[in-house]
């Protein structure tokens, strides 16, 4: 989708947000699984990755909010 020249910035940001949220949920599931299996070293590594994904979600959310606000002011 992002490689398609017909994709708008809004569509690209939405697609990026979906991907980042999916990544975040994936890390949350891996953390839970590692906890259930008693894999404490993996839990710590996965938590670091999860924290980074949370930062990605927040960053893309800011971009999407800024774009939405800018677009609304143009109307």
N, C-alpha and C positions, 0 to 999 in steps of 0.2 A: 504494500500500500504506500509506504513512504517513498518508494522509488517511482511511483506513478506521477507524472507531471500534472495530472488533473487534481491531485490531492491538495486541498487547501491547508493553510497553516493550522487552522482550528482542527481539522481532521487529523493532521499529523500529531498535534499535541494530545488529542484524545487517544489516539493509538498508542502513543508513548506512555500516557498515564495508565492505560490498561496493562501494558507490558510491565511497567514498574510495580503496579499493585499485584499482579500475578507473581512476580519475582518475590515480593515481600511475603505473600501468603505461602509460597513454596518454602522459604527459609523458616517461617513459623512452624510449618509441618515437620520439617527436618529437625528442628530443635525439639519438638515434642517427641518425635520418634527416638532421637538420641537419648533424651531423658528417660523414656520408657525402657530403653535397653541398657541404661546405666553407663552410657558413653560420655563421661564428664568432659573429656578433652574435646570431643567433637561438639558438645553443647557450647563450650566457650568459643570455638572457632565459628560455629554457625551463628552465635549471637553477634559476633563482630560483623559478619556478613549481613545479618539482619539489620543491624544499626546503619550500615552503609546503604542498604536498600531503603530504609526509612528516610535517610537524607535525600535519596534520589526522588522518592515520592513527593517529599516536601518541595524540592526544587522544581519539579515539573508542575506541581500544583500552583506554585507561585507564577510560573510562566503562563499557565493556562488562565489564572485569575487576571494577570496583567493584560493578556491579550483580550479577554472578555471585557474587561473594564474599558480598554482603549477602543474596542469595537463599539461598545454601547455609547460612548461619548460621540462617536462619529455619526450616529443615527439621528 
